[in-house]
Amino acid sequence: MKKETAGHSGFFGKNGEVIFPITCGALLGIGFGLSFVETVPE
């Protein structure tokens, strides 16, 4: 019986399953936080 594994040869390597959702969550939090900023410096 063959064991099926996910490919881990992407940009993040074998930690991609952890790095990708952390990055997405951080960007979501930053975007949410910026929605409360009154003025964005130019």
PLY file of the C-alpha trace (Angstrom):
ply
format ascii 1.0
element vertex 42
property float x
property float y
property float z
element edge 41
property int vertex1
property int vertex2
end_header
0.00 0.00 0.00
1.36 3.39 -1.01
1.27 6.26 1.42
0.14 9.51 -0.18
1.99 12.62 0.90
1.63 16.26 -0.02
4.35 17.76 -2.18
6.76 19.90 -0.21
8.98 21.20 -2.96
7.35 24.62 -3.25
8.69 28.06 -2.43
8.50 27.58 1.35
9.80 24.01 1.37
8.44 21.53 3.89
7.28 24.29 6.27
4.93 25.76 3.66
1.84 24.35 5.36
2.70 26.46 8.42
4.24 29.57 6.86
1.45 30.19 4.34
-1.49 30.44 6.78
0.58 32.49 9.25
1.47 34.93 6.47
-2.15 35.13 5.33
-3.34 35.73 8.87
-0.74 38.45 9.42
-1.70 40.23 6.20
-5.38 39.97 7.10
-4.68 41.47 10.53
-2.65 44.30 9.00
-5.42 45.07 6.52
-8.01 45.03 9.28
-5.87 47.32 11.43
-5.32 49.75 8.56
-9.07 50.05 8.10
-9.16 51.98 11.40
-6.44 54.44 10.39
-7.97 57.84 9.63
-5.25 59.15 7.33
-2.52 57.29 5.53
0.74 59.28 5.30
1.75 60.18 1.77
0 1
1 2
2 3
3 4
4 5
5 6
6 7
7 8
8 9
9 10
10 11
11 12
12 13
13 14
14 15
15 16
16 17
17 18
18 19
19 20
20 21
21 22
22 23
23 24
24 25
25 26
26 27
27 28
28 29
29 30
30 31
31 32
32 33
33 34
34 35
35 36
36 37
37 38
38 39
39 40
40 41
